Amino acid sequence: MRLLLFIIGVSFFMNFAAAHPLHLSITNIDFEADSAKISIRVFDTDLFLHIVQCHPEATIKGKDDSIELADQYNIRYLQNSLQLIVENIPVTLNYINKIVEDGSVWYNFSALISAEIEKCTIENRILTECYGDQKNLTLLKKGIFERGLEFDSNLTRIEVILN
């Protein structure tokens, strides 16, 4: 019975996701003196479909375990799908929290930066393997410098000079 309900639920969400009018993530990266604040906004249904496709074990346990396990997979997935390299040094994203809004979730991270920030490379592959029309908008800020970048399945890596 659980398996049948699971299959029905997956079918429902896959049909909904196929009709989803927009596949979009928004990432804010705010550089400070020796750190960065990173926030990533994604649609919760898009992340759910990713979990169902890539980690179905996270959806078949008890409800409380399933939510916690799915959150852990989502956090690791976002940490692996958004790579930040400052002055040729990879930066580790440290999870802070998540904020659930109507239909979307903000995942907040912080990062320590060990070098003066003049140049960074961003690789943003969030959900590009799931949706051919996925767009990942990334907003960079360092002092008065601001720049918007757009990533998709064809363009996942951009180097930026921050001045």
GISULPE-V105063 format. One record per residue. PHI is phi in whole degrees, -180 to 180 (none if undefined). PSI is psi in radians with two decimals (NA if undefined). Layout:
PHI,PSI + PHI,PSI
This chain:
none,-0.76 + -61,-0.72 + -63,-0.72 + -63,-0.80 + -63,-0.69 + -62,-0.81 + -63,-0.73 + -63,-0.76 + -63,-0.77 + -63,-0.77 + -60,-0.76 + -60,-0.86 + -70,-0.57 + -68,-0.69 + -66,-0.72 + -64,-0.77 + -65,-0.63 + -65,-0.55 + -91,-0.05 + -58,2.17 + -73,-0.31 + -151,2.26 + -113,1.85 + -145,2.44 + -125,2.66 + -125,2.23 + -122,2.24 + -109,2.24 + -123,2.01 + -115,1.85 + -81,2.37 + -119,-2.92 + -53,-0.99 + -131,0.42 + -154,3.07 + -143,2.51 + -107,2.23 + -124,2.25 + -129,2.40 + -125,2.16 + -109,2.22 + -136,2.73 + -74,2.32 + -65,-0.57 + -68,-0.60 + -65,-0.76 + -66,-0.66 + -61,-0.78 + -62,-0.69 + -61,-0.77 + -62,-0.78 + -62,-0.74 + -73,-0.75 + -100,-0.47 + -140,1.12 + -61,-0.40 + -62,-0.38 + -77,-0.17 + -111,-0.01 + -112,0.00 + -85,-3.02 + -59,2.74 + -56,-0.87 + -64,-0.77 + -63,-0.70 + -63,-0.77 + -64,-0.80 + -65,-0.74 + -66,-0.73 + -62,-0.72 + -60,-0.76 + -62,-0.77 + -63,-0.75 + -62,-0.77 + -62,-0.85 + -63,-0.70 + -61,-0.81 + -66,-0.70 + -62,-0.61 + -83,-0.47 + -88,-0.30 + -116,1.85 + -106,2.29 + -121,2.16 + -124,2.07 + -112,2.14 + 50,0.80 + 66,0.29 + -115,2.06 + -62,2.47 + -110,2.39 + -91,2.23 + -88,2.15 + -103,2.12 + -67,2.37 + -108,-1.07 + -167,3.13 + -132,2.62 + -127,2.09 + -91,2.25 + -121,-3.12 + -59,1.78 + 79,-0.03 + -141,2.91 + -135,2.34 + -98,2.14 + -104,2.17 + -108,2.35 + -133,2.84 + -131,2.84 + -150,2.45 + -90,2.38 + -113,2.16 + -97,0.03 + -133,2.79 + -61,2.34 + -92,1.77 + -115,-0.61 + -140,2.44 + -142,2.69 + -118,2.32 + -119,2.28 + -118,2.02 + -122,1.81 + -114,0.38 + -59,2.04 + 60,0.22 + -70,-0.40 + -79,-0.27 + -94,-0.62 + -131,2.12 + -65,-0.44 + -100,0.25 + -63,2.31 + -120,2.35 + -121,1.84 + -89,2.31 + -127,2.22 + -111,2.09 + -102,2.47 + -144,2.30 + -145,1.82 + 62,-2.16 + -88,-0.15 + -75,2.25 + -140,2.47 + -152,2.44 + -105,2.42 + -127,2.60 + -124,2.18 + -113,2.66 + -151,-2.96 + -67,-0.36 + -92,-0.47 + -127,1.81 + -117,-0.10 + -139,2.26 + -140,2.39 + -100,2.39 + -130,2.32 + -93,2.17 + -96,1.36 + -159,NA
